[in-house]
Amino acid sequence: MKVVIVMGSSSDAKVMKGAAEALELFGIDWDARILSAHRVPEELKKYVIDQVNGDAACFIAGAGLAAHLPGVVASYTSLPVIGVPIRAAFDGLDALMSIVQMPKGVPVATVGVNNSFNAGLLAAQILAVHIPELKEKINNFRREKAEAILKEPQDREVFND
Ligand code: RP5
């Protein structure tokens, strides 16, 4: 079982790395590929179908500008697809709106602009539904983050250097 990360261009790789980093935190296997919905549509279709017929459990797709990649991936599979809007123009609002506005029946779960780490985390949470050990790891991660916040300076000390 693995999470498949696709992105529209090599220029997306720096941002999309966060998804792999989140998955690695929880020991989840992943694969990544650069495949544009516009530039190599046939190869994208074949890759997605091959992964679905293999051991893919969830897809993460990142794209900027017109950002059709996540929606096109979702059109080939009923496995969950998480879209990452990449900031390439207009502060990423173009990609965010494109990815989030899927037609009824073909959803893409969309995370914040450039927030590929959350995409990896959400994929982990989806996989964890039927894997108690993974759920425990994610809960521990949450607890650690919560404890770190509670250790921050309190009250007026918040503004101390
Ligand atoms: C999209 O266009 C890609 O996902 C990328 O974010 C953006 C720019 O791509 P390049 O022109 O840098 O290849 O398809």
Residues whose N, C-alpha, C, O or C-beta is under 5 A from the ligand:
A	BS01	RP5	G8 S9 S11 D12 G62 A63 G64 L65 I86 A88
